[in-house]
Amino acid sequence: MTPADIWGDFVPSLLGGMATNFEISIVALLLGLAVGLPFAALRFYGGRASIAFAATVISLMRAAPTFVVMFFLLNVVRDVSVFGMKLTMSGMMTVAVSLVPYSAAYTADAGVEALRQWDRGSPLGALLFLPNITRAFFVIVMASGAAAAIGVPEGISVILRETALLPTLGDRLVIFAIGIVLFGVPLQIGLALMRWLQRDLGRRLVRA
């Protein structure tokens, strides 16, 4: 594999695939916020029955395996009709929706803690919700690589497709190394920044 092949073909394809990963993750996070925040409010403000219901639903969402949900949506929901209209989802949307249970459960847990902090008169503690959700976003980006299993052209599938075409181990290792640098390193830096922000807010909260 020549440098022209790498920089002229593979890297642009990988960056395009990474953009798909981020698109999937943004949709999954927004849907997770829309589902999770009402459950957080229900757990915090509701009565015993409401709290038990919300806690049960959140536990089920937390336990839902992404691959199982993804293949259920792919093979079952696509054959469902509502009012005579067949439900159809693109591969990208299928993966995004399959990540919603994790996103919603994480949002609900973080939301309940934020509400507790706010109720205690600690707006700074409630602000921990933001780095928590941002950290969840980076986790969802990494989990969006599951899209490769159903042929969505995201970053991981681009790497796998390219390595399958290469004849030598050396060329394959080069592709994997580039994939790690362009895909993995920025995500790890993002996670490290979120952990630092969480610790910093935590220290400020203790001092306050």
C-alpha positions as CSV (number, residue, x, y, z in Angstrom):
1,M,0.0,0.0,0.0
2,T,1.5,3.3,-1.1
3,P,1.1,6.7,0.8
4,A,-1.1,7.9,-2.1
5,D,-3.5,5.0,-1.4
6,I,-3.5,5.8,2.3
7,W,-4.0,9.5,2.1
8,G,-6.0,9.6,-1.1
9,D,-8.4,6.8,-0.5
10,F,-8.4,5.2,3.0
11,V,-8.0,8.3,5.2
12,P,-10.9,10.3,3.5
13,S,-13.1,7.1,3.7
14,L,-12.2,6.7,7.4
15,L,-13.0,10.3,8.2
16,G,-16.3,10.0,6.4
17,G,-17.0,6.8,8.4
18,M,-16.1,8.6,11.6
19,A,-18.6,11.3,10.8
20,T,-21.3,8.6,10.5
21,N,-20.3,7.4,14.0
22,F,-20.7,10.9,15.4
23,E,-24.0,11.3,13.6
24,I,-25.3,8.0,15.0
25,S,-24.2,9.0,18.5
26,I,-25.7,12.5,18.4
27,V,-29.1,11.0,17.4
28,A,-28.8,8.3,20.1
29,L,-27.9,10.9,22.8
30,L,-30.7,13.3,21.9
31,L,-33.3,10.4,21.9
32,G,-31.8,9.2,25.2
33,L,-32.2,12.6,26.7
34,A,-35.8,12.8,25.5
35,V,-36.6,9.4,27.1
36,G,-34.3,9.5,30.1
37,L,-35.0,12.9,31.6
38,P,-38.8,12.3,32.1
39,F,-37.9,9.0,33.9
40,A,-35.4,10.9,36.1
41,A,-38.1,13.4,37.0
42,L,-40.5,10.5,37.7
43,R,-38.0,8.8,40.0
44,F,-37.3,12.0,41.9
45,Y,-40.7,13.7,42.1
46,G,-43.1,10.7,41.8
47,G,-44.9,8.6,44.4
48,R,-44.0,5.1,45.4
49,A,-45.7,3.5,42.4
50,S,-44.2,6.0,39.9
51,I,-40.7,5.6,41.4
52,A,-41.0,1.8,41.2
53,F,-42.2,1.9,37.6
54,A,-39.5,4.3,36.5
55,A,-36.8,2.3,38.3
56,T,-38.0,-0.9,36.7
57,V,-38.0,0.6,33.2
58,I,-34.6,2.1,33.7
59,S,-33.1,-1.2,34.9
60,L,-34.5,-3.0,31.9
61,M,-33.0,-0.3,29.6
62,R,-29.7,-0.6,31.4
63,A,-29.6,-4.3,30.9
64,A,-30.7,-4.3,27.2
65,P,-27.8,-5.6,25.0
66,T,-27.2,-3.2,22.1
67,F,-26.6,-6.0,19.6
68,V,-29.9,-7.7,20.6
69,V,-31.9,-4.5,20.3
70,M,-30.2,-3.7,17.0
71,F,-31.0,-7.0,15.4
72,F,-34.5,-6.9,16.8
73,L,-35.1,-3.6,15.1
74,L,-33.5,-4.8,11.9
75,N,-35.4,-8.0,11.6
76,V,-38.7,-7.5,13.5
77,V,-39.7,-3.8,13.6
78,R,-39.1,-3.3,9.8
79,D,-42.0,-5.7,9.1
80,V,-44.4,-3.8,11.4
81,S,-47.2,-1.6,9.9
82,V,-48.9,1.2,11.7
83,F,-52.2,2.4,10.2
84,G,-51.3,0.6,7.0
85,M,-47.9,2.4,6.8
86,K,-44.8,0.2,7.0
87,L,-42.2,1.3,9.4
88,T,-38.8,1.7,7.8
89,M,-35.5,2.8,9.4
90,S,-32.2,3.3,7.7
91,G,-29.3,1.3,8.9
92,M,-27.9,4.3,10.6
93,M,-31.2,5.1,12.4
94,T,-31.5,1.4,13.4
95,V,-28.1,1.6,15.2
96,A,-28.9,4.9,16.8
97,V,-32.2,3.6,18.2
98,S,-30.5,0.5,19.5
99,L,-28.2,2.7,21.6
100,V,-31.1,4.6,23.1
101,P,-31.7,2.2,26.0
102,Y,-28.1,2.7,27.2
103,S,-28.3,6.5,26.6
104,A,-31.7,6.9,28.3
105,A,-30.7,4.8,31.3
106,Y,-27.5,6.8,31.7
107,T,-29.4,10.0,31.3
108,A,-32.0,9.0,33.9
109,D,-29.3,8.0,36.5
110,A,-27.3,11.2,35.9
111,G,-30.5,13.3,35.9
112,V,-31.7,11.9,39.3
113,E,-28.3,12.8,40.8
114,A,-28.5,16.3,39.3
115,L,-32.0,16.8,40.7
116,R,-30.8,15.6,44.2
117,Q,-27.9,18.1,44.1
118,W,-30.2,20.9,43.0
119,D,-32.7,20.1,45.7
120,R,-29.9,20.2,48.3
121,G,-29.1,23.8,47.1
122,S,-26.0,22.9,45.1
123,P,-26.2,24.1,41.5
124,L,-22.5,23.3,41.1
125,G,-23.2,19.7,42.0
126,A,-26.1,19.7,39.5
127,L,-23.8,20.9,36.8
128,L,-22.0,17.6,37.0
129,F,-24.8,16.4,34.8
130,L,-23.1,18.0,31.8
131,P,-19.7,16.3,31.9
132,N,-21.5,13.0,32.8
133,I,-23.6,13.3,29.6
134,T,-20.6,14.3,27.5
135,R,-18.7,11.3,28.8
136,A,-21.7,9.1,27.9
137,F,-21.6,10.6,24.4
138,F,-18.0,9.4,23.9
139,V,-18.9,6.0,25.1
140,I,-21.8,5.9,22.6
141,V,-19.4,6.9,19.8
142,M,-17.3,3.9,20.6
143,A,-20.3,1.6,20.9
144,S,-21.6,2.9,17.5
145,G,-19.0,0.6,15.9
146,A,-21.7,-2.1,16.3
147,A,-23.0,-0.6,13.0
148,A,-20.3,-2.5,11.2
149,A,-22.3,-5.7,11.9
150,I,-25.2,-4.6,9.7
151,G,-23.1,-3.0,6.9
152,V,-23.4,0.7,7.9
153,P,-20.3,2.5,6.4
154,E,-19.0,3.9,9.7
155,G,-15.3,4.0,10.8
156,I,-14.8,0.5,12.0
157,S,-16.4,-1.0,8.9
158,V,-14.1,1.2,6.7
159,I,-11.1,-0.2,8.6
160,L,-12.3,-3.8,8.3
161,R,-13.1,-3.4,4.6
162,E,-9.7,-2.0,3.8
163,T,-7.8,-4.6,5.7
164,A,-9.7,-7.4,4.0
165,L,-8.3,-6.1,0.6
166,L,-4.7,-6.0,1.7
167,P,-2.4,-9.0,1.0
168,T,0.3,-8.5,3.7
169,L,0.3,-8.4,7.4
170,G,2.4,-5.3,7.4
171,D,-0.1,-3.3,5.3
172,R,-2.9,-4.4,7.6
173,L,-1.0,-3.3,10.7
174,V,-0.5,0.1,9.1
175,I,-4.2,0.5,8.5
176,F,-5.0,-0.6,12.0
177,A,-2.4,1.9,13.4
178,I,-3.9,4.8,11.4
179,G,-7.4,3.8,12.5
180,I,-6.3,3.8,16.2
181,V,-4.6,7.2,15.8
182,L,-7.5,8.9,13.9
183,F,-10.4,7.1,15.7
184,G,-9.2,5.9,19.1
185,V,-6.8,8.6,20.3
186,P,-9.3,11.5,20.0
187,L,-11.9,9.6,21.8
188,Q,-9.6,8.7,24.7
189,I,-8.5,12.3,24.9
190,G,-12.1,13.4,25.1
191,L,-12.8,10.9,27.8
192,A,-9.7,12.0,29.7
193,L,-10.9,15.7,29.5
194,M,-14.3,14.7,30.8
195,R,-12.8,12.8,33.7
196,W,-10.7,15.8,34.5
197,L,-13.7,18.1,34.4
198,Q,-15.6,15.8,36.7
199,R,-12.8,15.7,39.2
200,D,-12.4,19.5,39.0
201,L,-16.1,20.1,39.6
202,G,-16.0,17.5,42.4
203,R,-13.2,19.3,44.2
204,R,-15.0,22.6,43.8
205,L,-18.2,21.0,45.2
206,V,-16.3,19.7,48.2
207,R,-14.7,23.1,48.9
208,A,-18.2,24.8,48.5
